[in-house]
Amino acid sequence: MDKYRILVKGIVEYNDKYLIVEKWYDDRIMNPYQWGFIDGSIEFGEAPDKAVIRIINENTGINAEISKILYTWSFMVGEVCNIGISYLCLCSMDEVLLSEELHNYKWISKEEFKDYIDNKDIIDDIERAEL
């Protein structure tokens, strides 16, 4: 049987600034807290568009709306194919109420992405998407 997992990423924009969050990844690595965008898995039967809005709200308290799909990505973990959809989402406020799963947040310019986001693939995907 084929095994797929669908992920969504919300790149949230407010007044030309983008929300990044710091979250715990793994205590076996040198820097277990890493900066990134809001992301998560869709629930069974849930539409990706609804999932990204839900995940943004559950993790930050922000009510966002989708502007457009920026890019897609995929990777394998064992026999599971992970497929991801990245959305540009807009919001009308910069007040953030972090969930317990997140450690910190910042609003940054797109020029600062490389200063915080360690994953070069994400940076390359954003540049190709011409954010």
C-alpha positions as CSV (number, residue, x, y, z in Angstrom):
1,M,0.0,0.0,0.0
2,D,1.2,3.5,-0.9
3,K,1.8,5.7,2.2
4,Y,1.6,9.5,1.9
5,R,1.6,12.3,4.4
6,I,0.5,15.8,3.4
7,L,2.1,18.8,5.1
8,V,1.3,22.5,4.8
9,K,3.4,25.5,5.6
10,G,2.0,29.0,6.2
11,I,4.3,31.9,5.4
12,V,2.4,34.7,7.2
13,E,2.8,38.3,6.0
14,Y,1.9,41.5,7.8
15,N,3.0,44.9,6.5
16,D,5.9,43.5,4.5
17,K,7.2,41.4,7.5
18,Y,7.0,37.7,7.8
19,L,6.3,35.6,10.9
20,I,8.9,33.1,11.9
21,V,8.6,30.9,15.0
22,E,11.2,29.1,17.0
23,K,10.4,25.5,17.9
24,W,12.0,22.5,19.5
25,Y,13.3,19.8,17.0
26,D,15.5,17.4,18.7
27,D,17.7,17.5,21.9
28,R,20.3,15.3,20.1
29,I,21.4,18.1,17.8
30,M,23.6,21.1,18.6
31,N,20.8,23.7,18.3
32,P,17.5,22.0,19.3
33,Y,15.5,25.2,18.8
34,Q,15.3,26.3,15.2
35,W,13.5,29.1,13.4
36,G,11.0,28.4,10.7
37,F,7.5,29.1,9.4
38,I,4.3,27.7,10.8
39,D,3.7,24.2,9.5
40,G,2.0,21.0,10.3
41,S,0.1,17.9,9.0
42,I,-3.4,18.0,7.6
43,E,-6.0,15.9,9.3
44,F,-7.6,13.0,7.4
45,G,-10.3,14.3,5.1
46,E,-9.2,18.0,5.6
47,A,-8.6,20.2,2.6
48,P,-5.0,21.6,2.6
49,D,-6.3,25.2,2.3
50,K,-8.4,24.8,5.5
51,A,-5.5,23.0,7.2
52,V,-3.0,25.8,6.8
53,I,-5.4,28.4,8.2
54,R,-6.3,26.1,11.1
55,I,-2.6,25.4,11.9
56,I,-1.7,29.1,11.8
57,N,-4.6,29.9,14.1
58,E,-3.9,27.0,16.6
59,N,-0.2,27.9,16.8
60,T,-0.4,31.7,16.9
61,G,-3.9,32.9,17.4
62,I,-3.7,34.7,14.1
63,N,-6.7,34.7,11.7
64,A,-5.0,34.6,8.3
65,E,-6.3,34.2,4.8
66,I,-4.5,32.6,1.8
67,S,-3.0,34.8,-0.8
68,K,-1.5,32.1,-3.0
69,I,0.4,28.9,-3.1
70,L,4.1,29.6,-3.3
71,Y,5.7,26.2,-3.9
72,T,5.5,22.5,-3.2
73,W,8.1,20.0,-2.0
74,S,8.4,16.3,-1.1
75,F,10.8,14.0,0.8
76,M,10.8,10.4,1.9
77,V,11.0,9.1,5.4
78,G,11.3,5.4,5.3
79,E,8.5,4.2,3.1
80,V,6.4,7.3,3.6
81,C,6.3,10.0,0.9
82,N,5.8,13.4,2.5
83,I,4.3,16.0,0.2
84,G,4.2,19.6,1.2
85,I,2.3,22.8,0.1
86,S,3.6,26.2,1.1
87,Y,1.1,29.1,1.2
88,L,1.6,32.8,1.4
89,C,-1.0,33.9,4.0
90,L,-1.9,37.5,4.9
91,C,-3.1,38.7,8.2
92,S,-4.4,42.1,9.6
93,M,-2.6,42.1,12.9
94,D,0.8,41.3,14.3
95,E,-0.2,40.2,17.8
96,V,0.8,36.6,18.3
97,L,-0.3,34.2,21.0
98,L,2.1,31.3,20.8
99,S,1.0,27.7,21.5
100,E,2.9,25.7,24.1
101,E,4.7,23.9,21.3
102,L,6.5,27.0,20.1
103,H,9.3,28.8,22.0
104,N,9.5,32.3,20.4
105,Y,8.5,34.4,17.4
106,K,9.7,37.3,15.3
107,W,8.4,39.4,12.4
108,I,11.3,39.8,9.9
109,S,11.8,41.1,6.4
110,K,12.4,38.7,3.6
111,E,16.0,39.9,3.4
112,E,16.5,38.5,6.9
113,F,15.3,35.0,6.0
114,K,18.9,33.7,5.5
115,D,19.8,35.0,8.9
116,Y,17.3,32.8,10.6
117,I,16.2,29.9,8.4
118,D,19.0,27.3,8.3
119,N,17.3,25.0,5.7
120,K,18.9,26.1,2.4
121,D,16.1,24.2,0.5
122,I,13.4,26.4,2.0
123,I,15.4,29.6,1.1
124,D,15.9,28.3,-2.5
125,D,12.2,27.4,-2.8
126,I,11.2,30.9,-1.6
127,E,13.6,32.6,-4.0
128,R,12.3,30.5,-6.9
129,A,8.7,31.4,-5.9
130,E,9.7,35.1,-6.1
131,L,8.1,36.0,-2.8
